[in-house]
Amino acid sequence: MDKTERFARTILNGFESYFAEFQNITLATRTRFENADWAGIRQSSIQRTDLYKVKTHQIYQYVELIAGEDLHDFEFWREARKLYAKLIVGHHNFEIAETFFNSVYCAVFKHRKIRDEYAFVFSPHGDMPSVDLKNVYRTYKIQGSLSDVLEDLLNDYAFSIPYEDRQRDIDNIGQAMMKSPELSLGVTQESEIQVLEHHFFRNKGAYIVGRILSGDQTTPFVLPILHNQSDAVFVDTVLFGSDRVSVLFSFTRSYFLVHATRPAQCVLFLQELMPAKPISEIYSAMGHNKHGKTYYHRCAFRHMTSTSDQFNIAPGIKGMVMSVFTLPSYDFVFKIIKDKFTPPKDMTREQVKAKYALVKRWDRAGRMADTQEFTNLAFARERFSDELMEELREVAPSVIEEHGKALIIKHVYVERRMTPLNLYLRSATDEQVEEVMDEYGNAIKQLAAANIFPGDMLLKNFGVTRHGRVVFYDYDEIVPLTDCNFRVLPQPRTEDEEMASKPWYTVGPNDIFPEEFSLFFSGNQRARRVFDTLHSDIYEASFWIGLQDKIHTGHVEDFFPYRRELRFHRQPKPVLESA
């Protein structure tokens, strides 16, 4: 075996080791759920997110030793790529194995000279493995009563702890199916239910994901399973339709822990349930965010080469830390950290990057947008408007390089495009204002319950998704809620103190005065009036201190990826039945 083959096989072995450990972390989640070990599930999620970097660094050390002086030789990498491509022919997860190869390459060349002849910018085997979806789901035919079929389904997906009231859950699901407007054809003897073979775990929930086939109609559905904290589980609701399932798999939520030996099978099944959701986001939602990034890049390249519109400065108020641009025909925005921040922002580039890294590992609670981070990303210079180029040269000259027809951006974040909340409010009806300000308050509260204090809560730092959810996307000032010192504003004792232009009382670096939060609504009194009616408790220090106390006791909040009014009415039975 020559050096090139040893080199290629070492990278492939590194991938196999990574994937096996990824699976092992995931497999332990079921037991953690059964034991109500919510802190353990959270730690598993962080551990699995960190695993990729740990493994690529480990393999980098081995390949550096094997390659020696050839490590930076492009011809050596060209041959290694060819051999690696042969080694993964027929591999069930070749697409993720290619991404792992790319990561090792990028670790060597610091994300420069990324060419298809040296790395897998595109795959010689196609974007996705050829899969038979029948191998990834269980089928339940409605040949007897619907109740019997649902009982079989719940039995097949039972845990080592019992259902709180299995018959109640069966009745609730059956009634929801009969009443659901999404199931316009109903459930008949010709219908069948197809369910992915493993639970999806996240936060404090387990989810059964599938679809109902009735004639030509296909209806996605999800059964959320919750732990009752008394050694039993129950079905909390049933979610029907692509939109509700899409919210469950949103880019604003933490990655699922789901056992999938061939992720592409699950991805393609889920994409059929949610045709509007990019495949890259589905890979990420399953924890394979690095390959989600690869898939995103391939789709982005194809979009750029098939369109001719220009990149422009994103609409909205310009940020103090980031310069943001977008393409009219594209559903994503690009965010660049400025060289110098607009006062009073006082931080470094590395501190901002650390905040984004924190968000990647945290429970985003459905309220923070996931991002993809790119280094040395190449664009066609002619696609950038003059106005945008002028801004980039002014605010971030160290981040861009112009090479002939190419524009290289040394560091950029990419995230889904949303309508800035302040812009949304301009044309919103009274009903929309009430809905979106309730969402805004809920977003702040849910972030706080997840131990995140957003810092700068200006309306412009939140976006509205196509589902009407309000999401936070400006991370430069976020800190753990438990690091904050919430205080009541001291009352002035003298006229001089009352008239003072600066605070007459001592203010520590972590001191926060919730009474001042109304300043975030300056310029939009209409929105403030609605907000004050719905969420005035946010102005009270006691509200925030109460959340801190809960976090300090180890409490983990429930983050429902659906409206609370959708939950089934539940009255537990006094005696638990066996699973």
N, C-alpha and C positions, 0 to 999 in steps of 0.2 A: 504494500500500500504506500503510494507516494505521498509527499507532503500535502499536495492540494486535496487529495482524497481525505487524509486525516483531518485536515482543516474543515472541509465541508461536513464530514461526519460528526465532528465535534460540535459544530453549530446545530446540526439536527438533533444530536443527543441532548444538547442544552435545551432545545425546544421541547423534546419529549419529557425531560425532567421538569421543566416549567409547567407543562400542561398537566402532568401527573400530580404535582403539588397543588396546582390550581383546583383540580378535581377533589383532592383530599380535603382541602379547606372547605370546599363547597359541600361535600358529603356530610361533614360534621354538623351542618346547619340544621338538619332535620331534628337531631337529638337536642340541639340548643333550643329549638322552637318548642319541642315537647317539654323541656325543662323550664320554659319561660326565662331562659338565659339571654335577656335582651342585650346586656352589656357584652356578652360573648359574641352575639351575632354582629354587633357593631364593630367589635375588634376584629372579627373574621373578615368583615368587609374591607376594613383598612388594610389588614395583612395581605389580602388578596390583591388589592390595588397596588400595594408596594412591591409585590412579588416580582412583577415583570422587570422592574429596574434592578432588583437584587440579582435575578438570574442572568440578565444580559451583562451586567458588570462582572459576574462570576465567569461567564463564558468568554468575555473579552480577555480576561487574564490567561485563559488556556490558549485561545487562538493567537494571542500575541507571542506566546512561547513557541507554538508550533510554526507560525509563519516567519518569525525572526525578521530579517531585513526585507522580506517580501510583503510585510504587513501593509505598507503604503504603496505597493506596486499595483497599478490598475489592471495590468495584464494578468497578474496573479488572481485578482478578484473576478476578472472576466471568466477565467477557467473554473474558478471555484463556484461561480454562479451556474455555469453550464452543468457541472457535476451535481450540484445541489438540486437543480431542476430534475435531473434524472433520478436522484435518490428519492424524491417525493412523488414520483409518478405513481398514481394509485393510492396515495396516502389519503386517508379519510379527511384529514384536516390540513391539506396542503396549503390552503390560502392563509391560514394563521401561521404555519411554518415559514412561509415566504416573508411574512411581516417580521418574524423573529430574525430571520437572516438580515433583513433591511435594518433592524435595530442595531445589530452588531456592526454592520457596515457604517451606519451613522455614528456610532460610538468611536469608530476609528477615524473617520474623516470629518467629524464635527459637523455633520449635516451639509457638507459641501460635495460638489461633483456627484450629485445623485443622478445617475444615468441608468437607463434600462439595461445596458450591456453589463453593468457591474452589480446592480441590485434589481429587485423585482418592483420597479415602478409600475409595470404592468405584468400580468402573469401569463406565461406561455401555456398554462393549463386552463385559462378562463377565469372569470371573476369568482365563480362559485363552483364547488364540487357538484358532480352529478349525483343527485340523491333521490331516493324513493321515500316520499313523505309517509307512506303507509307504515314505515318502520318506526315512526316517532310518535304515533298517537294510538290510542285505544278507541275502538268503535263500539257504540251501544245502539242496537237497533230497537226501535219502538215496536216490538212484536206483541208485548203484553200490555199491561197498564203502565202509564208514565211513572206512577209511583214506584213500581217494581224496578224500573230501569234506573231511576234516581237512587233507589236504595243500593242497587248493585254498584253504581258509580261512587257513592259515598263510602261504601265498604272497601272498594278497591283503593281509595285514596285516604283510608283511615290511618290514624297515627297509633302509637303505642298507648296513648291515653284515649279515653272514650269520647264520644260525642256527648255534649251536654243533654241534648234532646234530639236524637236523630230523626224521629218521625215528624217533629215540629219543623225541622230544617227541610225535610222532604216536602212537606205540605207547603211551606213558604216558597220553595223553588218552583214547585208545580203551579201554584197560583200565579206567581210572577210570569211564568211562561205563557199561561193562558191569557193573561191580561196585557202582555207586552205588545205595543204597537209595532215594534221592530219585527215581531214574528207574525206578520200579517196573514200568512198562510196557516198559522197555527202549528201544532205538533200532532201529526197523524201516525197511523200505522206504517206509512211509507217513509216517515222521517227517521233520521239517524243522528246520533251525537258522536262527534269526534273530539277526543280530549288528549292534549299533550301528556306524555306518560309520567312526567315528574312535576312536583310542586315548584312554584316560583316563590322564593322567600325574600322578604325585605322588611327591615324595621321589625314590627311585631306581628306581621301578617304572613300567611301562606296563601297562595293563589292557585286555583285550578283553572286552566286556560283551554278553551276549545271553541267549537262551532256547532251549530245545529243546521242540518241540511233538510230542507222540506221542498221537494220538487226542484225548481230552479233557484230557489231562494237559499242563500247562505247567511246565517246570522252569527257573528262572533259573540261569545259570552265568557264571563269570568265569574268564578265563585270565590270570594274572599273568605278565608278561614281564620278565625281569631281564637286566641287562648283566653279562657275566662279567669285565669289566675287561680283556679281551684282544681287544677289537674283535669281539665276537660276542654274541648274545642266546640265551636259552633260556626255555622254558616251565617255570615253577617248580612249578606245581600246577594243579588245576582245582577251583574252589569251586562247589558245588551248593546250591541252595535259597535261599529268601528271607532266612533268618536270617544266613547267611554273607555274602550280598551286602549285607545291611543293615549289618553290621559294617564292611564296606569303605567304605560311604557314611556312616559314623557322624558324629554331631555332635561327636565328640571328635577328629576328624581335620582336617588342613589341607584347604583347598579344592583340588579337582582343576583341572588345566589341560586342557581338552578343547575342540577346535574344534567349535563348534556355531553356525551362522549363525542358526538358529531354536531357541533353547534350550528352548522349550515342547515341541517334539517329543521331545527327549531326556527332559525331565522327565516327560512322560506315559508314555513307554515304561518309564522306570525305576520309576515309581509302580506300573505293572502288575507289575513284578518284586518290588516291596517294598510291598504294599498297606498295611502297618502304619506306614510311614514318612510323616510329614507332607510335603506338597508343598513347604511353605516350606523344609524342611531339604534337599530335593533341589535346589531353586534355589540355596541357599547352598553346597551341596557342589560345585556347578559353578562357583562363584565369583561368582554373582549374589546375594550376601548382602544387599544393600540391597533388592532386590526380594523376597528371602526374608522380610525384615522386614515389608514391605508385606503380603505374603500371610499371614504369621503374624497380623498385626494384624486383618485381615479375619476370619480364622477365629476368633480370640480374641473379637472382638466378637460374632460369631454364637453362640459358645458361651455367653458371658455372658448374652446376651438369651434364650437357650433353657433356662437353668438358674436355680435359685433358692437354691442352697446358699451358705453364707457363707465369706468369706475368713477364715482362721485363721492363727495363728502356726505355722510349720512345725515338725514334730516334731524332736527332737534337742536337743543342748546349744546354748544361745544363743551366737552369735558375739560377739567383742569389737569388731568393726568393722562388721558387717552385721546388719541386722534382716531376717529372711526370713519370708515368708508364702506361703500357697498356698491353693488351692481344692480341696476333696476330690474333685470331679468332673473335675479338670483335671490334665494331665500335666506342668505347668510350675510353677516357683517364681519368686517375685519377690524381688529382693534390693535393699535400700535401704542406702546408706552412712549410718551414724549421725552425728549432729552432734559427739558427743564419744566417743572410743574408750576402752574399758575398759583401765586400766593392766595390763600394762606396754606395751601398744601405743602407739607414739609416731610418728605420721605425720599427714599432712594428707589431706583429701578428694581434692585434685588428685593426690597421689601414688598413692592407691588407684586412681583413674581411669586413671592412666598405666599401672599394672600390667595392668588389663583391656585397655587398648589394645595393650599388648605381646603379650598372649596372642592377640589377633586376628591379629597379623602373624606370629607364630612358628609353627614346625612343632610342632603339638600332640601329635604322635607317638601319637595314639590314647589319650592319657591326660589331656587337659584339655578340659573342656566348653566348647563355643562358647556365646556369649551374644548376646542382642540388647539394645541399649541404647536406652532411650526417655527422652524429655524431655517434661514436662507431659502425662503420660498420665492420662486421665480415667476414673474409676470411679464406680459408683453407691455413695454413702455407706452406704446401708442394707445393702449386701452385706458390710460389714466387721463382724466380731464386736466386742463391747464390749472384750474382752480385747486384741484386736489394736489397736483404736483407742487404748486406754490406753497400750500400748507405743509406738506411733508418736508420740503426743503427748509421751511422756517422752523417747525416745531420738533422734527425728529431727523435731522441730517445724518446723525451717526447710525441710524437704523436702516438707511437705504443706500444702495449702490447702483449706479447706472452703467451698464455695459452694452454699448451699442443699442440694439433694439430691446434689450432685456432690462428689467428693473428687479433687483434683488432686494427683498425685505428680510433683514437679518433675524427679526423676531416679531411674531404676530400671533394673536389669538383669533380664532374663528368661532362664532356662535350663531345660533338661529336668530333670524331677524324678527323683531317684535315692534309693535307700535309704542313709542315712548308714552308713558302715562300722561304727561303734561300735554302732549299733542292730541291724544285720544280725547281728553276732557274738553278740548276746544269745540268739538262738534257733537259732543254726546248729548243725548236727550236727558231729561230729568231722571227717567227710569234707569238709563245706562249709568248716569253719575252715581246714583244710589248703589247700584250693583257693583260698580268698579271700585268705589270707595270702601265698600264693605270688604271686597277682595283685598284691597290695599292694606286695610287694618288687619285682616286675617293673615296676610303675608308677613307683616311685621311680627305679629304674635307667634306665628308658627316658626319663624326663624329664631325668635327668642327662646321658644320651647326646645329648639334643637341646639341651644347654647351658642347662638350667633347673634351678636348685636351689629346691625348693618352700618352703624355710624352715621353716614350721610343719607338721610331718608328723604331727600328732595324728590319730588314727583318725577323729575327727569331721569332718575336713576332706576326707575321701575318700568317694565314693559308689559304690554297686554298681548297675550297669545291669541291665536285664532279661535281658541275655545273660551276666551273671555277671562282667563286666569291672569292674575297679576304676579309678575316674576321680577325679582331683584337681579340686576346684572352689573352693578358697579361695586367692585370688591376692594378698592384700595384702602378703605377705612374699617373693614370688618375686624372684629375681635371676639374672642369667646365672651359670652355674656357674663360668665363668672369672673372675668378680669375687671369688670366695670364696678365703679362705686357710685350707686344712684343716691342722689341727695335731694332734699327739699330745699328750694331757694330760701335762704335766710331773709327774714323781714328786716327792712331798714329800721334802725333805732333812733336815727336823728334825721333832720332835714338834709344835712350835708350828705349823709349816706344815700338818702333817697334820690338826690339830684346828681350823684356822682356819675361821670361818664364811663368809668371803668368799675368793675366789681370791687366793692369795698371789703369783701370777704375773701378768705384764702381759697384757691381752686387748685386741687391736685391734678396731676396728669391724667388720672383715670376717672376723675369726677364727672358725673353727667347729671344734668338737671332736667328731668322729663317735662317740667312745666314750660320749658323753652321750645318744645317740639312743634308748637303751633307756628313757629317761624318757617317751617318747611312748606307751609301753605301760602306764603306771601305771594300775592298776585292772583290767587284763586280762592276768593272768599266763598264762592258757591260750593266748591269741593270741601272747604273746611267746615261749613255749616253741616253738611251731610256727615262728614267724618266725626264731628263732635257728637252728633246724635248717636252714632253707632259704636264709637270706640274711644270715648273720652277717658277711659281708664288708662290709656297709654300715657296720659299726661301726669299720672300719679307715680311717685317713686315707689310706693308700696306695691304696685302691680309688678314692677320689675324685680323688686327684692323678693317677692313671693315666688316668682319663677326661679330665681337663683337658689332659694331655699330648697325647692323641689329637686333641682339638678344636683345640689350637694348631697341630698339623701340617696342619690342613685336612681331617681325616677327617670324612666324613658317614656317620652310622650308618644301617643298614637298619632300617626299622620295618615289620615284616610285619603286615598287617591280617588275619592268620589264624594258626592254631597251627602251630608249626614242624613238628610231626609229620605235617602234611598235605603237606609238600613231597615232590616226587618224588625218588627216589634218582637221583643224577646222577653219571655218570663220563664226563667230556668226551672226545671223540675227539681223537686227536693231530693230525689234519688237518681244518681247517674246510671245510665244504662251502659252496658259493655260495648266496646268497639266491634 
